[in-house]
């Protein structure tokens, strides 16, 4: 029985939203479950998918909080 945890930032996919929608979460669950079926032959009924939304302040990479990292990349791109 596979258990997969997917972490996403809690910011939504558009500026007017602050989280991932129920429809987007359903699509993530379906997609991840299908990959495990296709690759490992694990039945859909035995695959658990957990989605964790992480506040943007609690997420970072490149040694920086996400907001600062994105601002740095935006400056470099311009």
mmCIF file of the C-alpha atoms, coordinates in Angstrom:
data_MODEL
# 
_entry.id   MODEL 
# 
loop_
_atom_site.group_PDB 
_atom_site.id 
_atom_site.type_symbol 
_atom_site.label_atom_id 
_atom_site.label_alt_id 
_atom_site.label_comp_id 
_atom_site.label_asym_id 
_atom_site.label_entity_id 
_atom_site.label_seq_id 
_atom_site.pdbx_PDB_ins_code 
_atom_site.Cartn_x 
_atom_site.Cartn_y 
_atom_site.Cartn_z 
_atom_site.occupancy 
_atom_site.B_iso_or_equiv 
_atom_site.pdbx_formal_charge 
_atom_site.auth_seq_id 
_atom_site.auth_comp_id 
_atom_site.auth_asym_id 
_atom_site.auth_atom_id 
_atom_site.pdbx_PDB_model_num 
ATOM 1  C CA . UNK A 1 1  ? 0.000   0.000  0.000   1.00 0.00 ? 1  UNK A CA 1 
ATOM 2  C CA . UNK A 1 2  ? 1.838   3.119  -1.181  1.00 0.00 ? 2  UNK A CA 1 
ATOM 3  C CA . UNK A 1 3  ? 1.393   6.398  0.656   1.00 0.00 ? 3  UNK A CA 1 
ATOM 4  C CA . UNK A 1 4  ? 2.518   9.484  -1.253  1.00 0.00 ? 4  UNK A CA 1 
ATOM 5  C CA . UNK A 1 5  ? 2.786   12.950 0.267   1.00 0.00 ? 5  UNK A CA 1 
ATOM 6  C CA . UNK A 1 6  ? 2.649   15.931 -2.079  1.00 0.00 ? 6  UNK A CA 1 
ATOM 7  C CA . UNK A 1 7  ? 3.623   19.313 -0.677  1.00 0.00 ? 7  UNK A CA 1 
ATOM 8  C CA . UNK A 1 8  ? 2.577   22.512 -2.409  1.00 0.00 ? 8  UNK A CA 1 
ATOM 9  C CA . UNK A 1 9  ? 2.819   26.129 -1.368  1.00 0.00 ? 9  UNK A CA 1 
ATOM 10 C CA . UNK A 1 10 ? -0.402  27.621 -0.041  1.00 0.00 ? 10 UNK A CA 1 
ATOM 11 C CA . UNK A 1 11 ? -0.738  30.447 -2.520  1.00 0.00 ? 11 UNK A CA 1 
ATOM 12 C CA . UNK A 1 12 ? -3.108  29.232 -5.196  1.00 0.00 ? 12 UNK A CA 1 
ATOM 13 C CA . UNK A 1 13 ? -2.606  29.167 -8.906  1.00 0.00 ? 13 UNK A CA 1 
ATOM 14 C CA . UNK A 1 14 ? -3.912  32.684 -9.515  1.00 0.00 ? 14 UNK A CA 1 
ATOM 15 C CA . UNK A 1 15 ? -3.380  35.979 -7.674  1.00 0.00 ? 15 UNK A CA 1 
ATOM 16 C CA . UNK A 1 16 ? -7.006  36.046 -6.455  1.00 0.00 ? 16 UNK A CA 1 
ATOM 17 C CA . UNK A 1 17 ? -6.724  32.652 -4.690  1.00 0.00 ? 17 UNK A CA 1 
ATOM 18 C CA . UNK A 1 18 ? -4.873  31.695 -1.527  1.00 0.00 ? 18 UNK A CA 1 
ATOM 19 C CA . UNK A 1 19 ? -4.909  27.909 -1.837  1.00 0.00 ? 19 UNK A CA 1 
ATOM 20 C CA . UNK A 1 20 ? -5.127  25.010 -4.245  1.00 0.00 ? 20 UNK A CA 1 
ATOM 21 C CA . UNK A 1 21 ? -8.706  24.275 -5.291  1.00 0.00 ? 21 UNK A CA 1 
ATOM 22 C CA . UNK A 1 22 ? -10.557 21.044 -4.544  1.00 0.00 ? 22 UNK A CA 1 
ATOM 23 C CA . UNK A 1 23 ? -10.577 20.303 -8.280  1.00 0.00 ? 23 UNK A CA 1 
ATOM 24 C CA . UNK A 1 24 ? -6.793  20.766 -8.514  1.00 0.00 ? 24 UNK A CA 1 
ATOM 25 C CA . UNK A 1 25 ? -6.296  18.493 -5.501  1.00 0.00 ? 25 UNK A CA 1 
ATOM 26 C CA . UNK A 1 26 ? -8.528  15.851 -7.081  1.00 0.00 ? 26 UNK A CA 1 
ATOM 27 C CA . UNK A 1 27 ? -6.434  16.032 -10.261 1.00 0.00 ? 27 UNK A CA 1 
ATOM 28 C CA . UNK A 1 28 ? -3.199  15.649 -8.270  1.00 0.00 ? 28 UNK A CA 1 
ATOM 29 C CA . UNK A 1 29 ? -4.615  12.610 -6.444  1.00 0.00 ? 29 UNK A CA 1 
ATOM 30 C CA . UNK A 1 30 ? -5.795  11.021 -9.683  1.00 0.00 ? 30 UNK A CA 1 
ATOM 31 C CA . UNK A 1 31 ? -2.510  11.697 -11.473 1.00 0.00 ? 31 UNK A CA 1 
ATOM 32 C CA . UNK A 1 32 ? -0.235  10.428 -8.713  1.00 0.00 ? 32 UNK A CA 1 
ATOM 33 C CA . UNK A 1 33 ? -2.382  7.330  -8.256  1.00 0.00 ? 33 UNK A CA 1 
ATOM 34 C CA . UNK A 1 34 ? -2.286  6.639  -11.999 1.00 0.00 ? 34 UNK A CA 1 
ATOM 35 C CA . UNK A 1 35 ? 1.531   6.915  -12.061 1.00 0.00 ? 35 UNK A CA 1 
ATOM 36 C CA . UNK A 1 36 ? 1.803   4.300  -9.298  1.00 0.00 ? 36 UNK A CA 1 
ATOM 37 C CA . UNK A 1 37 ? -0.583  2.046  -11.187 1.00 0.00 ? 37 UNK A CA 1 
ATOM 38 C CA . UNK A 1 38 ? 1.365   2.458  -14.453 1.00 0.00 ? 38 UNK A CA 1 
ATOM 39 C CA . UNK A 1 39 ? 4.870   2.164  -12.976 1.00 0.00 ? 39 UNK A CA 1 
ATOM 40 C CA . UNK A 1 40 ? 4.469   -0.184 -10.003 1.00 0.00 ? 40 UNK A CA 1 
ATOM 41 C CA . UNK A 1 41 ? 1.183   -1.894 -10.887 1.00 0.00 ? 41 UNK A CA 1 
ATOM 42 C CA . UNK A 1 42 ? -0.313  -0.700 -7.586  1.00 0.00 ? 42 UNK A CA 1 
ATOM 43 C CA . UNK A 1 43 ? -4.128  -0.734 -7.663  1.00 0.00 ? 43 UNK A CA 1 
ATOM 44 C CA . UNK A 1 44 ? -5.824  2.638  -7.352  1.00 0.00 ? 44 UNK A CA 1 
ATOM 45 C CA . UNK A 1 45 ? -7.727  1.331  -4.332  1.00 0.00 ? 45 UNK A CA 1 
ATOM 46 C CA . UNK A 1 46 ? -4.508  0.696  -2.392  1.00 0.00 ? 46 UNK A CA 1 
ATOM 47 C CA . UNK A 1 47 ? -2.798  4.039  -3.046  1.00 0.00 ? 47 UNK A CA 1 
ATOM 48 C CA . UNK A 1 48 ? -3.111  6.881  -0.555  1.00 0.00 ? 48 UNK A CA 1 
ATOM 49 C CA . UNK A 1 49 ? -2.211  10.428 -1.558  1.00 0.00 ? 49 UNK A CA 1 
ATOM 50 C CA . UNK A 1 50 ? -1.820  13.156 1.063   1.00 0.00 ? 50 UNK A CA 1 
ATOM 51 C CA . UNK A 1 51 ? -1.653  16.780 -0.034  1.00 0.00 ? 51 UNK A CA 1 
ATOM 52 C CA . UNK A 1 52 ? -0.029  19.224 2.365   1.00 0.00 ? 52 UNK A CA 1 
ATOM 53 C CA . UNK A 1 53 ? -0.310  22.941 1.729   1.00 0.00 ? 53 UNK A CA 1 
ATOM 54 C CA . UNK A 1 54 ? 2.639   24.787 3.205   1.00 0.00 ? 54 UNK A CA 1 
ATOM 55 C CA . UNK A 1 55 ? 2.454   28.494 4.020   1.00 0.00 ? 55 UNK A CA 1 
ATOM 56 C CA . UNK A 1 56 ? 4.704   30.442 1.678   1.00 0.00 ? 56 UNK A CA 1 
ATOM 57 C CA . UNK A 1 57 ? 6.643   31.788 4.685   1.00 0.00 ? 57 UNK A CA 1 
ATOM 58 C CA . UNK A 1 58 ? 7.585   28.184 5.564   1.00 0.00 ? 58 UNK A CA 1 
ATOM 59 C CA . UNK A 1 59 ? 8.989   27.316 2.145   1.00 0.00 ? 59 UNK A CA 1 
ATOM 60 C CA . UNK A 1 60 ? 12.321  28.229 0.640   1.00 0.00 ? 60 UNK A CA 1 
ATOM 61 C CA . UNK A 1 61 ? 15.136  27.143 -1.607  1.00 0.00 ? 61 UNK A CA 1 
ATOM 62 C CA . UNK A 1 62 ? 18.466  28.424 -2.764  1.00 0.00 ? 62 UNK A CA 1 
ATOM 63 C CA . UNK A 1 63 ? 19.146  29.460 0.826   1.00 0.00 ? 63 UNK A CA 1 
ATOM 64 C CA . UNK A 1 64 ? 16.317  31.996 0.781   1.00 0.00 ? 64 UNK A CA 1 
ATOM 65 C CA . UNK A 1 65 ? 12.639  32.198 1.686   1.00 0.00 ? 65 UNK A CA 1 
ATOM 66 C CA . UNK A 1 66 ? 10.543  31.606 -1.438  1.00 0.00 ? 66 UNK A CA 1 
ATOM 67 C CA . UNK A 1 67 ? 9.413   35.231 -1.817  1.00 0.00 ? 67 UNK A CA 1 
ATOM 68 C CA . UNK A 1 68 ? 13.029  36.468 -1.688  1.00 0.00 ? 68 UNK A CA 1 
ATOM 69 C CA . UNK A 1 69 ? 14.250  33.744 -4.054  1.00 0.00 ? 69 UNK A CA 1 
ATOM 70 C CA . UNK A 1 70 ? 11.572  34.597 -6.607  1.00 0.00 ? 70 UNK A CA 1 
ATOM 71 C CA . UNK A 1 71 ? 12.372  38.310 -6.343  1.00 0.00 ? 71 UNK A CA 1 
ATOM 72 C CA . UNK A 1 72 ? 16.071  37.574 -6.905  1.00 0.00 ? 72 UNK A CA 1 
ATOM 73 C CA . UNK A 1 73 ? 15.283  35.448 -9.968  1.00 0.00 ? 73 UNK A CA 1 
ATOM 74 C CA . UNK A 1 74 ? 12.979  38.160 -11.341 1.00 0.00 ? 74 UNK A CA 1 
ATOM 75 C CA . UNK A 1 75 ? 15.788  40.727 -11.035 1.00 0.00 ? 75 UNK A CA 1 
ATOM 76 C CA . UNK A 1 76 ? 18.229  38.429 -12.788 1.00 0.00 ? 76 UNK A CA 1 
ATOM 77 C CA . UNK A 1 77 ? 15.742  37.770 -15.603 1.00 0.00 ? 77 UNK A CA 1 
ATOM 78 C CA . UNK A 1 78 ? 15.149  41.463 -16.278 1.00 0.00 ? 78 UNK A CA 1 
# 
